[in-house]
Amino acid sequence: MNAPLKAVSGSERAGATLAVAMREIGREARKAARALALAPAAQKNKALAAMAEAVRGSRSAILAANAEDRAEAKSTGATAAFLDRLSLDAGRIDAMATGLDVIRKLKDPVGTVMSAWRRPNGMRIERVRVPLGVVGVIYESRPNVTADAGALCLKAGNAAILRGGSESFRSCRAIHAALVEGLVEAGLPRSAIALIPTRDREAVGMMLAGLDDAIDVIVPRGGKNLVGRVQTEARVPVFAHLEGVCHVYVDGKAKLGMAKSIVLNAKMRRTGVCGAAETLLVDRAGAAKLLKPLVTMLLDAGCEIRGDAAVQAVDSRVKPASKADWGTEYLDAILTAGVVDGVDAAIAHIERYGSHHTDAIITEDKNAAEKFLREVDSAIVLHNASTQFADGGEFGFGAEIGIATGRLHARGPVGVEQLTTFKYRIRGSGQTRP
């Protein structure tokens, strides 16, 4: 007797259809990765040049798509910081295209011999850079990541599967169309840079499961909830940072003018980026000279300050800092500030409350600077420079696919070289092992 047919709901049918589409995207990306791994540098560079021109030529279409995304985000009550991350204008589109040009001009890492040596038996061994394979990138709000991630993966010989934020869905689609135009012009597979064509959150889960082993590594770019989910659920390796709780420590031997310039830039240039300073620490030895000018400057610039007793004492506008504030990534014009007893106390504070992302010291004391650079365990540590330099473009990488704070494979801005692994090539002359 035949078993009764099971009723299938509309959502189940939709889920099955999505699963089929996602597996196909994975299969095509894996095929494209093989082609890209063997593609000569000139062909990849031709694609990147064509992409840059296509982005410039699609400016009107990209701006129109972004306007729709911003209107929708505003209607749902998005914050000013979120809208800043989402927004594109002519300048940001030009910067996106320029980033593609910069990536094109970088040295192709694929095939680079990292080291070589000869064994006593005459065998020559080389460690050589090769692509990772298929890189899955899951990101929120910032549509420019579509171009940055796609281009960096391509330059490193990887296929990319991109899943942009639902809030920037139209913008990402318009940018992706320009990237595909460049791939086709260079004779590379269209599937070399795939964009997940749905806002359905189930697609993220499918990527985290690896799409039947199609994805080799996942890079999340977004808020704590997204990154936390990726780190918890991913069944493939992850390059990520959970938070950017970045500190600026102003040492007692800092120059006031330099300190004011760096602190203001580190906090207020763009408050919504992961390299924005979230905590200001001032050396007690220099507080009489440094603290009030810095606090007043930030408050006057529109920054809310939550401080300890010493910081509250210099300006009545300072709010008391809670215990939770010291470890908070605000991504807004809010800063926690406190006074510490020298560089050792600053380092201890950063170790306790920081996220190992980016931290800076401002000082003219070389010994204090070197101690800070040596002992602060963060992916990026700066002396006399703004934390907002935590960006692959500022490192000369052209762009970045994200910033990693883990210890394995990649740390800091993930650029072209970090999107490769290596293999060993061995050349012998008949050697056998005794």
N, C-alpha and C positions, 0 to 999 in steps of 0.2 A: 504494500500500500504506500502510495506516495506521501511524503511528509507534507503537512500544510504549509503553504507559502507564508513567509513572514512579512508583515506589513513594513514598508520602508517609508520613513518620514521624509519631508522635503529637506530638512536640515541634514539628515543622513545622506541623502542623494547629493546634496551640495558638498558635504565633507568628502564623499568618495570622489566626486569630480575634482575637487581641489587636490586631493592626494595624488590622483593620476597626473594632473598638470604639474605638480611640484616634482614628482619623480621624473617626468620628462625633462623639466628644466635641469635637474641634476644630471641626467644622462647626457644631455647636450653640452652642459658645462664641462663634464669630464672629457668628452671628445674634443672640445675646444681647447682644453688645457694641454692635451697632447700636441695639438697643432701649434699652440703658442710656445711651448717648451722648445720646439724646433725652429721657430720663426727667427729669421735673422734680425739683428738690431735695426737695420735700415727699414725693414717692413713695419716693425713696431713703431718706429719714429715717424714713418709716413702716416700711420694711423693717428698718432698723437697730434701731428700738425693739422691733419684734416679735422680732427675733433675740435681743436682750438678755433679754427675758422668756422666750423659749424655752430659752435656755441655763440660766437660773435654774430653770426648771421641769423641766429634764432633768438636774438635778444628780445624782440617784441613778443614772440610766442612765450618765452620763458617768463617775462614780466607779467603777461596777461594771466598765465597759469598761477603765478605766485600771488597776484592780486586776489584771485578767487580763494586761494588757500588762506590768505590773511583775513579776508572778509569772514570766512567760515570760523577761523580761530577766534576772531573778535566776538563773534556772535555767541560763542561758548564761554566767554569770560576769560580768555587767555591773559596772562600777566604781561606787563611791558617787557620784562626780560625774555619771556618766551617768544613774543612777537619779534623782538630784535634778532633772536636766533633764526627765526623762520623767514625774515624779510630779505628780499633781494632788491637791488636797484642796479642802475647801469654800471656804477662803480664796482659793485660786488660781482656782477657778471663778467666785466672786463678782467677783474682779478682772478676769477675762475679760469678764464681762457689763458691768462698769463701764466697761471700755475701749470696748466697743461704744457705750455711752451717750455717752462723751466724743467718739468719732469722729462720732456723729450730730450733736452740738452744734457741730462745727467748721463754719466757713464753707465752702460748696460752692465748689470752685475752678473748676468747669466754667463757661465763659462769662465768666470774669473778664477784664477788659481790662487787660493788663499795661502797655501804653503806647499812646499815640496821638499822631499828629502830622498836620499838613496840609502838602501840597506846594505849591510856588509856582503850579502849574497848577490848584490848587483841590481836588485829590483828597485825601480824608481816609483815612489808613491806621491800622488798629488791629492790635495783636498780642494775640491772644485765647487763653486756655487751653482745650484740648480733651483728651479722654481719649487714652491711648496705644492702647487697643484691647483686646487679649487679653494678659493677664499670666500667664505660667507660673511657679509657685512650687514649688521642690523643696526640701524641708527634712527634717531628721533630728530624732528624739527629742522635741523640744518640741511637744506636741500643741496648746498654746494658739496656735501660729502659724496654725492653721486658722482661728480666729476673727479674729485680727489681720489676716492677709493678705486674707481674704475681705471683711472690712468695709472696709478701706482701699481695695481695688480698687473695690468698689461705690460708695463715697463719691466716688471720682474718675471714676466713669462707665465703669469697665473691667469686662470679664468676667474671671474668674479660673479657671485650671486648676491645681488643687492636687495635689501628690504628696507625701504625708507619709511619714515614715520607716516602714520595715516594723516597727520595734519599737513604734511608737505607732499601729499600724494601726487597732486597735479604738477607741482614744480619739478619733482623728481622725474616724472614721466617726460616732461618737456626737455629736461637736460639729457636724460637717457637717450632720447631720440637723436640728439646731436651726436652723442658718443657712437651710437650704432651707425650713423652716417659716415663717421670717420673710419670705423672698422671695415665697412663695405668698400669704401674707396681704396683701402689698402689691401683688399683681397683677403681679409681675415674673417673668421666665422662670426656671424652676428651674435651667436650665443656666447662669445668670449666675455661679454659683459651683459649679464641678464638682470632685469629688474622684476621682482615679484609683482605681478599685475593685479594685486588685490590688497584691500585693507584688512582682510580677515586675519585675526590674531592667531588662528590655528596654523597659518603659514610659518609663523615664528617657531612654534613647537616642532614643526616638521623639519625646519632647518637645524634646530638644536639636536634633533635625532640623527642628523647627518645625511638625510635623503639617500638612504640605501648605500652609505659609504661614499657618496659622491663628494662630500665636503671634507676638506682636510683640516681646516682651522676656521674658527669663528672670531670675528672682531665686533664687539658691541660698542656703539658710540651713543651715549645718551645719559639719562638720569640714573639715580641709584636703583630704582625699581627695575628698570630694564637690565642693567648690568648684573644686579643681584640674581634676577631670574636666569640670565644666561649662564652665570657661574654655577648656579645650582642645578640646572637642568641639562646643560650641554653634555653630549656624549662624544664630543670631539674636543681637541685642545682649544683654548681660549686665550687671546691677547686682550687684556682689559685693565682698566682701573675702576674701582668702585666709586671713589669720590676724589675730589681735588680740594682737600683741606690744606691750602697753601699758606705758608707763614712768611712774614718779613720781620727779621730781627734787626733792630737798629741798635748797634753797639755804642757804648759810651764814647768811643773815638770816631764816631761818624761825623761827617760834615753836614751841617743842618740843611744847606741848600740842596745838596745831593739827596739827602734823606727825604726831603719834602717832594722833590721831583719823582723819585723812584716810588715812594709809597703811594702818591696820588695816581701815578700811572698803573701800578700793580693792582690797585683796587678799582679805580674808576674808568680806566680806558674802555673796557668792556666787562661789565660785571657778570655777564652770563657765560663766560668761557671757563673751562676747567682750570686754567692757569691764573685766574683772578685771585688775589690775596684775600683770605678770609680771616686771618688773625694777624694783628700787629703786636710785636713784643718789643719793649724798650728797656734798655739797660738802666738799672737803678742809678748807676754811677753817672749817667748822662741825662737823667730824667729832668733835672732842673733846667737844662738848656734845650732839650729836645722834645719833651712830651707835650707841653702845651701848644707849641706851634704846629706840631703834627696833628694833634686832635682838633684844634681850631680849623686848620686847613680842610680836613676831611668833613667836618660838620658843615662848614660853609659851602662845601662842594655838593652838599645834599646827601651825604653818607650818614646813616644812622650808626652810632657807636654804642656797643654794649661793653662796659669796662669793669675792671676790678676797682677796689676802693681808691687806689692811687690815681687811676684814670678819671674816675667820677669826680675826684677832688679838683681837677683842673678846669672843668666846665660843667655847669648845671644841666646842659643838654644831654650829657652822657647817661645812658640807662644802665642799670646794674646787669652784669653778665650772670647768666645761670650756669650751672655745671654743664648742661647740654650744649650751651653756646660754644664752648671751647673746641668741640669736635664737629661743628656744623659747617657744611658747605652751603652758603646762602645763595650763591648765584644771583645776587641782588646787591643793591647799594646798602649793605649792612656789614659791619666789621666788628669783630671781637678784639679788644685791646687790653693789654696788661703790662705790668712792670715786672721784670725778672732780675735776678742777681747775677748778671754777667753771662758770658757765652756758654758756660757749662749748664746753667739753669735753662737757658734758651734751648739748648740741644735736648735736655731732658724733657722739657715741655713738648717739643716737637715729636719726640719719640713716643710720648704718652698720648697725645691728641692728634697727631698728624696722620696722613694717609699715604705717606711715602711717594707723593706725587712731585711737588716742586716747592722748594723753600730757599729763601735768600737771606744773606747777611749784608748789612751796610756798615762799613767800617774802613778806617785808614790804618788799622792795626793788622799788619800782615800775619802775625802769629795767630790772632783770633780768627782771621779769615781762613787760614789754612786748616785750623782745627775744625772749624765749622764745615768746610768742604770735605774734610776727611771723615768726620764722625757722623754727620747727618745722613741717615740711611734712606735717601729718597732717590727716585729715578733721575731727577734734575736738581742740582744744587748750584746756586749762583752767588757771586760776590759782586756787589756794587752794580747790580742790574735788576730790572723788573722781572717779576715772575711771569709776566705776560709774554716773555720770550719762549715759554713752554709751547712750542709750535714747530712742527716739522719744516714748514717753510722758512722760519727764522733760523733753523739749523742748517739750511742749505739743501734740504731734502726735496725741495719743490713743493711738497705738501706732506700730509701725513694721513694715514688711514685711522689713526687713533694714538693714544698714549698708553703704554703698558707699565704697570707698577709691579708686576710679578718678577720672578728671578730667572725663569727659564726662557731661553731662546731670545726674546726681545724685551728690552726695557727702555722706557722713555718714548720719544716719538717713533712710531713704526713707519719707516719709509721704505724705499726700494730694497735696500740691502736686507732689512729685517724681514722682508717678504720672500726671502730665499732660505733654503737649507743647503746642505752640501752632500756630496758623495765623494768616494775615494776612487781615483783611477790609478791602476797599477800596471806598469809596463815591465815585462820580464823578458828573459831570453832562454826560456826552457827550464827555469827553476822548479824543483819539486821539494816538498817538505820532508826532511828525514824523520 
